[in-house]
Amino acid sequence: MTTLKERLHADVVSHMKDRNKLALTTVRNVLGEIETREKSGKTPIVLDDAQVTSLLQKEAAKRRDTARIYVVAGETDRAAAEIAEARIIEAYLPQALTAAEVEAIVDGVINLLKADGVELTIRQLGAVMKPVTAKVAGRFDGKAVSEIVRSRIPQ
């Protein structure tokens, strides 16, 4: 099984062969961001898939925000280019979860904790959030997950 970073490198070659300039440039820019992040500390690190996914989410969000600014400024061509780049980046992200799927995950974790004899109150929010966050891992908005968990725990 290849890592996300290896997949990005392999896609650079395929985009070159396909002469897909937009995708090639976008993937190269993302790889540049990954390498910058890996080399930016006192000691070099290697990003794992979760960290690369997080970086890809931020890069896609940046491009969508920039597209909104271009739309407001009347630069529809530039906005379309930014949205196209965001779509290319988002193709590498895991499939997003629906609210119903996240609610099912939250309910499952709560049921497991109750089965273990844990009496859930708002003070045990972290005990629920930690396993839920691990399962959701960048596929759903963290703030929305927190709200779902809070709605399921008695105050």
N, CA and C of each residue as an Amber inpcrd file, in Angstrom:
protein
   465
   0.8470000  -1.1830000   0.0000000   0.0000000   0.0000000   0.0000000
   0.8930000   1.2460000   0.0000000   0.5970000   2.1450000  -0.8800000
   1.4160000   3.3400000  -0.9890000   0.8860000   4.4440000  -0.0770000
   1.7950000   5.3100000   0.2970000   1.3880000   6.4500000   1.1160000
   0.8090000   7.5220000   0.1960000   0.1730000   8.4700000   0.8110000
  -0.4230000   9.5690000   0.0570000   0.6530000  10.3820000  -0.6650000
   1.7750000  10.5630000   0.0070000   2.8800000  11.3130000  -0.5950000
   3.4400000  10.5710000  -1.8170000   3.5650000   9.2580000  -1.7210000
   4.0370000   8.4610000  -2.8530000   3.0490000   8.5550000  -4.0210000
   1.7610000   8.5680000  -3.6900000   0.7360000   8.6940000  -4.7310000
   0.8490000  10.0440000  -5.4360000   1.0990000  11.0940000  -4.6750000
   1.2750000  12.4230000  -5.2690000   2.4710000  12.4360000  -6.2160000
   3.5880000  11.8400000  -5.7830000   4.7860000  11.7800000  -6.6380000
   4.5000000  10.9910000  -7.9200000   3.7850000   9.8730000  -7.7930000
   3.4630000   9.0580000  -8.9700000   2.5490000   9.8300000  -9.9210000
   1.6390000  10.6180000  -9.3580000   0.7180000  11.3780000 -10.1970000
   1.4090000  12.5190000 -10.9380000   2.5130000  13.0220000 -10.3990000
   3.2850000  14.0400000 -11.1240000   3.7290000  13.4560000 -12.4590000
   4.2340000  12.2410000 -12.4270000   4.6970000  11.5840000 -13.6530000
   3.5300000  11.3640000 -14.6140000   2.4010000  10.8830000 -14.0990000
   1.2640000  10.6210000 -14.9830000   0.7010000  11.9260000 -15.5590000
   0.7030000  13.0050000 -14.7790000   0.2260000  14.2920000 -15.3040000
   1.1750000  14.8270000 -16.3670000   2.4740000  14.5400000 -16.2120000
   3.4360000  14.9360000 -17.2450000   3.1410000  14.1910000 -18.5430000
   2.9270000  12.8860000 -18.4230000   2.6650000  12.0710000 -19.6090000
   1.3620000  12.4820000 -20.2840000   0.3610000  12.8400000 -19.4730000
  -0.9440000  13.2480000 -20.0110000  -0.9520000  14.7000000 -20.4960000
   0.1280000  15.4140000 -20.2170000   0.2460000  16.8370000 -20.5500000
  -0.8720000  17.6560000 -19.8900000  -1.2110000  17.2630000 -18.6690000
  -2.2270000  17.9650000 -17.8840000  -1.5120000  19.0140000 -17.0420000
  -1.3480000  20.1930000 -17.6050000  -0.5360000  21.2390000 -16.9860000
  -1.1110000  21.7190000 -15.6470000  -2.4300000  21.8990000 -15.5850000
  -3.0520000  22.3870000 -14.3420000  -2.8450000  21.3960000 -13.2010000
  -3.1330000  20.1300000 -13.4520000  -2.9710000  19.1170000 -12.4150000
  -1.4990000  18.9680000 -12.0250000  -0.6260000  19.0060000 -13.0060000
   0.8080000  18.8850000 -12.7450000   1.2880000  20.0160000 -11.8360000
   0.9330000  21.2380000 -12.1820000   1.3440000  22.4000000 -11.3880000
   0.7710000  22.3300000  -9.9790000  -0.5020000  21.9550000  -9.8830000
  -1.1550000  21.8850000  -8.5740000  -0.4970000  20.8420000  -7.6830000
  -0.2600000  19.6560000  -8.2190000   0.3500000  18.5880000  -7.4200000
   1.7850000  18.9510000  -7.0470000   2.5100000  19.5570000  -7.9520000
   3.8810000  19.9940000  -7.6260000   3.8670000  21.0370000  -6.5090000
   2.9170000  21.9730000  -6.5620000   2.8150000  22.9800000  -5.4960000
   2.5220000  22.3360000  -4.1480000   1.6350000  21.3630000  -4.1460000
   1.2960000  20.6640000  -2.8990000   2.5120000  19.9030000  -2.3800000
   3.2240000  19.2290000  -3.2750000   4.4330000  18.5160000  -2.8500000
   5.4690000  19.4890000  -2.2940000   5.5560000  20.6660000  -2.8800000
   6.4540000  21.6960000  -2.3620000   6.0760000  22.1180000  -0.9520000
   4.7890000  22.2570000  -0.7050000   4.3140000  22.6030000   0.6460000
   4.6560000  21.4850000   1.6380000   4.4970000  20.2460000   1.2080000
   4.8190000  19.1110000   2.0750000   6.3040000  19.1290000   2.4160000
   7.1530000  19.3120000   1.4160000   8.5960000  19.3320000   1.6530000
   9.0040000  20.5070000   2.5280000   8.3690000  21.6480000   2.3220000
   8.6580000  22.8150000   3.1680000   8.3140000  22.5150000   4.6120000
   7.1570000  21.9190000   4.8250000   6.7270000  21.5770000   6.1910000
   7.6720000  20.5600000   6.8130000   8.1430000  19.6080000   6.0220000
   9.0380000  18.5810000   6.5520000  10.4010000  19.1410000   6.9330000
  10.8580000  20.1520000   6.2240000  12.2010000  20.6830000   6.4610000
  12.2120000  21.9500000   7.3110000  11.0500000  22.4300000   7.7370000
  10.9840000  23.7460000   8.3720000  11.3930000  23.7770000   9.8460000
  11.4830000  22.6720000  10.5090000  11.8510000  22.6850000  11.9220000
  13.3480000  22.5950000  12.1220000  13.7460000  22.4540000  13.3900000
  15.1690000  22.2920000  13.6950000  15.6910000  20.9800000  13.1390000
  14.8320000  19.9570000  13.2200000  15.2080000  18.6660000  12.6580000
  14.1810000  18.2810000  11.6000000  14.6320000  17.7430000  10.4780000
  13.6920000  17.3420000   9.4330000  12.7880000  16.2090000   9.9190000
  11.5610000  16.2160000   9.4570000  10.6080000  15.1610000   9.8000000
  10.0200000  14.6070000   8.5110000   9.2920000  13.5060000   8.6300000
   8.5650000  12.9470000   7.5010000   7.0940000  12.9390000   7.9060000
   6.2700000  13.6170000   7.1230000   4.8410000  13.6830000   7.4300000
   4.1800000  12.3430000   7.1360000   3.2960000  11.9170000   8.0410000
   2.5360000  10.6960000   7.7840000   1.2740000  11.0570000   6.9900000
   0.4810000  10.0510000   6.6460000  -0.7030000  10.2860000   5.8230000
  -1.7010000  11.2320000   6.4840000  -1.8730000  11.1320000   7.7960000
  -2.8110000  12.0060000   8.4920000  -2.3640000  13.4660000   8.3980000
  -1.0690000  13.6920000   8.5430000  -0.5450000  15.0540000   8.4530000
  -0.6190000  15.5860000   7.0240000  -0.3610000  14.7170000   6.0470000
  -0.4620000  15.1210000   4.6430000  -1.9190000  15.4340000   4.3130000
  -2.8380000  14.6250000   4.8170000  -4.2670000  14.8730000   4.5970000
  -4.6720000  16.2200000   5.1740000  -4.2060000  16.5130000   6.3760000
  -4.4990000  17.8010000   7.0030000  -3.9670000  18.9530000   6.1490000
  -2.7490000  18.7940000   5.6520000  -2.1540000  19.8270000   4.8010000
  -2.9570000  19.9920000   3.5120000  -3.4040000  18.8870000   2.9280000
  -4.1950000  18.9590000   1.7040000  -5.5210000  19.6730000   1.9500000
  -6.1310000  19.4180000   3.1080000  -7.3830000  20.1030000   3.4450000
  -7.1610000  21.6110000   3.5350000  -6.0650000  22.0030000   4.1500000
  -5.7620000  23.4290000   4.2790000  -5.4940000  24.0520000   2.9170000
  -4.7690000  23.3460000   2.0570000  -4.4660000  23.8630000   0.7260000
  -5.7390000  24.0250000  -0.1000000  -6.6380000  23.0540000  -0.0250000
  -7.9010000  23.1540000  -0.7610000  -8.7390000  24.3120000  -0.2240000
  -8.7660000  24.4640000   1.1020000  -9.5200000  25.5620000   1.7090000
  -8.9510000  26.9130000   1.2940000  -7.6150000  27.0130000   1.2310000
  -6.9810000  28.2650000   0.7910000  -7.4430000  28.6430000  -0.6090000
  -7.4730000  27.6580000  -1.4850000  -7.8520000  27.9310000  -2.8670000
  -9.3250000  28.3120000  -2.9700000 -10.1700000  27.6840000  -2.1850000
 -11.6020000  28.0420000  -2.1970000 -11.8030000  29.4560000  -1.6550000
 -11.0540000  29.8260000  -0.6100000 -11.1430000  31.1880000  -0.0670000
 -10.6650000  32.2150000  -1.0950000  -9.5710000  31.9000000  -1.7560000
  -9.0490000  32.7910000  -2.7860000 -10.0630000  32.9360000  -3.9200000
 -10.7240000  31.8470000  -4.2790000 -11.7360000  31.8930000  -5.3380000
 -12.8810000  32.8280000  -4.9410000 -13.2900000  32.7750000  -3.6670000
 -14.3580000  33.6770000  -3.2020000 -13.9330000  35.1420000  -3.3390000
 -12.6930000  35.4180000  -3.0030000 -12.1790000  36.7880000  -3.1150000
 -12.1890000  37.2230000  -4.5770000 -11.7670000  36.3400000  -5.4800000
 -11.7690000  36.6740000  -6.9000000 -13.1840000  36.9060000  -7.4230000
 -14.1530000  36.1280000  -6.9560000 -15.5420000  36.3080000  -7.3940000
 -16.0440000  37.6900000  -6.9740000 -15.7530000  38.0630000  -5.7240000
 -16.1660000  39.3790000  -5.2340000 -15.5080000  40.4890000  -6.0540000
 -14.2640000  40.2730000  -6.4620000 -13.5300000  41.2770000  -7.2370000
 -13.9130000  41.2580000  -8.7210000 -14.7650000  40.3120000  -9.1090000
 -15.1910000  40.2380000 -10.4990000 -14.2310000  39.4870000 -11.4030000
 -13.2750000  38.7940000 -10.8360000 -12.2800000  38.0200000 -11.6100000
 -12.7400000  36.5660000 -11.7090000 -13.7620000  36.3020000 -12.5200000
 -14.3360000  34.9570000 -12.5890000 -13.3740000  33.9300000 -13.1860000
 -12.5220000  34.3440000 -14.1020000 -11.5540000  33.4030000 -14.6890000
 -10.5740000  32.8990000 -13.6380000 -10.0650000  33.8260000 -12.8460000
  -9.1280000  33.4340000 -11.7890000  -9.8300000  32.5800000 -10.7330000
 -11.0720000  32.9270000 -10.4230000 -11.8390000  32.1420000  -9.4460000
 -12.0290000  30.7180000  -9.9450000 -12.3470000  30.5620000 -11.2160000
 -12.5320000  29.2270000 -11.7960000 -11.2400000  28.4200000 -11.7290000
 -10.1060000  29.0710000 -11.9640000  -8.8160000  28.3760000 -11.8870000
  -8.5350000  27.9030000 -10.4640000  -8.8400000  28.7420000  -9.4770000
  -8.6310000  28.3640000  -8.0700000  -9.5340000  27.1930000  -7.6800000
 -10.7770000  27.2210000  -8.1440000 -11.7150000  26.1330000  -7.8360000
 -11.2450000  24.8460000  -8.5030000 -10.7350000  24.9440000  -9.7080000
 -10.2160000  23.7560000 -10.3970000  -9.0490000  23.1540000  -9.6200000
  -8.1550000  23.9980000  -9.1060000  -7.0430000  23.5000000  -8.2890000
  -7.5640000  22.8510000  -7.0070000  -8.5600000  23.4640000  -6.3800000
  -9.1240000  22.8990000  -5.1540000  -9.7080000  21.5170000  -5.4190000
 -10.3700000  21.3570000  -6.5440000 -10.9540000  20.0370000  -6.8840000
  -9.8680000  18.9910000  -7.0920000  -8.7750000  19.3840000  -7.7180000
  -7.6650000  18.4500000  -7.9230000  -7.1210000  17.9970000  -6.5720000
  -6.9350000  18.9320000  -5.6580000  -6.4110000  18.6030000  -4.3250000
  -7.4070000  17.7410000  -3.5670000  -8.6880000  18.0900000  -3.6390000
  -9.7080000  17.3470000  -2.9060000  -9.8470000  15.9080000  -3.3850000
  -9.4050000  15.6220000  -4.6030000  -9.4520000  14.2440000  -5.1050000
  -8.5370000  13.3230000  -4.2980000  -7.5620000  13.8900000  -3.6130000
  -6.6410000  13.0940000  -2.8000000  -7.1370000  12.9150000  -1.3620000
  -8.1790000  13.6200000  -0.9990000  -8.6880000  13.5390000   0.3690000
  -9.6150000  12.3450000   0.5220000  -9.6840000  11.7850000   1.7350000
 -10.6140000  10.6730000   1.9530000 -12.0550000  11.1540000   1.8050000
 -12.9280000  10.2220000   1.4900000 -14.3430000  10.5420000   1.3200000
 -14.9070000  11.1110000   2.6160000 -15.5690000  12.2510000   2.5210000
 -16.1430000  12.8890000   3.7040000 -17.2980000  12.0490000   4.2510000
 -17.4710000  12.1140000   5.5640000 -18.5590000  11.3960000   6.2130000
 -19.8060000  12.2640000   6.2440000 -20.9570000  11.6170000   6.2780000
 -22.2100000  12.3480000   6.4430000 -22.4630000  12.5480000   7.9280000
 -23.3660000  13.4600000   8.2480000 -23.7130000  13.7080000   9.6500000
 -24.2700000  12.4390000  10.2900000 -25.0590000  11.6810000   9.5480000
 -25.6360000  10.4390000  10.0800000 -24.5400000   9.4260000  10.4110000
 -23.5150000   9.3400000   9.5690000 -22.4110000   8.4120000   9.8350000
 -21.6450000   8.8280000  11.0860000 -21.4250000  10.1250000  11.2480000
 -20.7150000  10.6170000  12.4310000 -21.5580000  10.3720000  13.6790000
 -22.8620000  10.6010000  13.5900000 -23.7430000  10.3430000  14.7270000
 -23.6990000   8.8660000  15.1210000 -23.6520000   7.9750000  14.1320000
 -23.5630000   6.5440000  14.4190000 -22.2400000   6.2130000  15.1150000
 -21.1460000   6.8410000  14.6900000 -19.8430000   6.6260000  15.3320000
 -19.8900000   7.1120000  16.7750000 -20.4490000   8.3080000  16.9870000
 -20.5540000   8.8720000  18.3380000 -21.3960000   7.9550000  19.2200000
 -22.5370000   7.5190000  18.7150000 -23.4140000   6.6270000  19.4970000
 -22.7040000   5.3180000  19.8390000 -21.9310000   4.7920000  18.8920000
 -21.1840000   3.5570000  19.1400000 -20.1560000   3.7250000  20.2420000
 -19.4250000   4.8300000  20.2260000 -18.4200000   5.0930000  21.2580000
 -19.0960000   5.2800000  22.6130000 -20.1930000   6.0120000  22.6430000
 -20.9170000   6.2290000  23.9030000 -21.4310000   4.9070000  24.4510000
 -21.9710000   4.0580000  23.5890000 -22.4710000   2.7530000  24.0330000
 -21.3400000   1.8800000  24.5810000 -20.1650000   1.9200000  23.9420000
 -19.0160000   1.1540000  24.4420000 -18.5880000   1.6500000  25.8240000
 -18.5460000   2.9660000  25.9910000 -18.1550000   3.5250000  27.2860000
 -19.1740000   3.1750000  28.3640000 -20.4540000   3.2330000  28.0240000
 -21.4990000   2.8610000  28.9950000 -21.4030000   1.3810000  29.3440000
 -21.0730000   0.5460000  28.3530000 -20.9240000  -0.8930000  28.6020000
 -19.7480000  -1.1660000  29.5380000 -18.7350000  -0.2970000  29.4890000
 -17.5850000  -0.4290000  30.3800000 -17.8740000   0.1350000  31.7620000
 -19.0770000   0.6510000  31.9730000 -19.4480000   1.1710000  33.2810000
 -19.1270000   2.6420000  33.5070000 -18.7640000   3.3580000  32.4690000
 -18.4570000   4.7840000  32.5970000 -19.7720000   5.5550000  32.5860000
 -19.9760000   6.3630000  33.6390000 -21.1690000   7.1990000  33.6760000
 -20.8210000   8.5180000  32.9970000 -21.4760000   8.7890000  31.8840000
 -21.1110000   9.9360000  31.0710000 -21.7620000  11.2260000  31.5440000
 -20.9230000  12.2120000  31.7430000 -21.3610000  13.5770000  32.0010000
 -20.5100000  14.4700000  31.1130000 -20.7610000  15.7500000  31.1450000
 -19.9970000  16.6780000  30.3240000 -18.5070000  16.6400000  30.6940000
 -18.1960000  16.2110000  31.9100000 -16.7910000  16.1030000  32.3290000
 -16.0440000  15.0010000  31.5790000 -16.7680000  14.0300000  31.0680000
 -16.1540000  12.9380000  30.3100000 -16.1810000  13.2070000  28.8070000
 -16.3370000  14.4690000  28.4240000 -16.3710000  14.8360000  27.0080000
 -15.1130000  14.3410000  26.2880000 -13.9670000  14.5020000  26.9020000
 -12.7080000  14.0710000  26.2960000 -12.6450000  12.5730000  26.0900000
 -13.2450000  11.8140000  27.0110000 -13.2480000  10.3530000  26.8930000
 -14.0340000   9.9020000  25.6710000 -15.0120000  10.6940000  25.2760000
 -15.7930000  10.3710000  24.0850000 -15.1230000  10.9560000  22.8380000
 -14.6410000  12.1860000  22.9530000 -14.0730000  12.8680000  21.7900000
 -12.8200000  12.1860000  21.2400000 -11.9860000  11.6630000  22.1160000
 -10.7190000  11.0850000  21.6590000 -10.9320000   9.9240000  20.6760000
 -11.7250000   8.9020000  21.0230000 -11.9140000   7.8090000  20.0490000
 -12.7410000   8.2400000  18.8280000 -13.6860000   9.1580000  19.0270000
 -14.4860000   9.6230000  17.8910000 -13.5990000  10.3760000  16.9070000
 -12.7550000  11.2630000  17.4240000 -11.8530000  12.0320000  16.5720000
 -10.9140000  11.1110000  15.8010000 -10.4500000  10.0480000  16.4460000
  -9.5600000   9.0990000  15.7740000 -10.2740000   8.4020000  14.6120000
 -11.5580000   8.0910000  14.7990000 -12.3080000   7.4130000  13.7380000
 -12.7120000   8.3600000  12.6170000 -12.9930000   9.6070000  12.9650000
 -13.4540000  10.5760000  11.9730000 -12.2720000  11.1500000  11.1930000
 -11.1770000  11.4170000  11.8670000  -9.8740000  11.8210000  11.3090000
  -9.9270000  12.6030000  10.0040000 -10.3410000  13.8530000  10.0860000
 -10.2760000  14.7300000   8.9340000 -11.3470000  14.5180000   7.8860000
 -12.3380000  13.6940000   8.1880000 -13.3930000  13.4570000   7.2090000
 -14.6900000  14.1690000   7.5680000 -14.6540000  14.9550000   8.6730000
 -15.8270000  15.7150000   9.1090000 -15.3330000  16.8600000   9.9750000
 -16.0410000  17.9670000   9.9880000 -15.6480000  19.1560000  10.7390000
 -15.5850000  18.8630000  12.2390000 -14.4430000  19.1740000  12.8430000
 -14.2250000  18.8980000  14.2640000 -15.2030000  19.6100000  15.1790000
 -15.5430000  20.8420000  14.8550000 -16.4940000  21.6010000  15.6820000
 -17.8710000  20.9470000  15.6380000 -18.2790000  20.4890000  14.4660000
 -19.5670000  19.8140000  14.3310000 -19.5660000  18.4930000  15.0980000
 -18.4390000  17.7930000  15.0910000 -18.3250000  16.5450000  15.8600000
 -18.5090000  16.8440000  17.3440000 -17.8570000  17.8920000  17.8150000
 -17.9710000  18.2840000  19.2190000 -19.4250000  18.5930000  19.5880000
 -20.1280000  19.2950000  18.7110000 -21.5330000  19.6200000  18.9650000
 -22.3900000  18.3660000  19.0330000 -22.1240000  17.4020000  18.1540000
 -22.8710000  16.1410000  18.1650000 -22.6260000  15.4030000  19.4740000
 -21.3520000  15.3340000  19.8950000 -21.0140000  14.6490000  21.1420000
 -21.6920000  15.3530000  22.3220000 -21.6160000  16.6750000  22.3740000
 -22.2500000  17.4290000  23.4660000 -23.7650000  17.1880000  23.5220000
 -24.3890000  17.0540000  22.3480000 -25.8410000  16.8200000  22.3250000
 -26.2000000  15.4300000  22.8350000 -25.2510000  14.4910000  22.7720000
 -25.5120000  13.1120000  23.1970000 -25.1820000  12.8560000  24.6580000
 -24.3920000  13.7400000  25.2590000 -23.9770000  13.5610000  26.6580000
 -24.9030000  14.3850000  27.5570000 -25.4310000  13.7530000  28.6290000
 -26.2820000  14.5390000  29.5350000 -25.4840000  15.6240000  30.2340000
 -26.0880000  16.7820000  30.3790000 -25.4000000  17.9230000  30.9930000
 -25.2410000  17.7620000  32.4680000
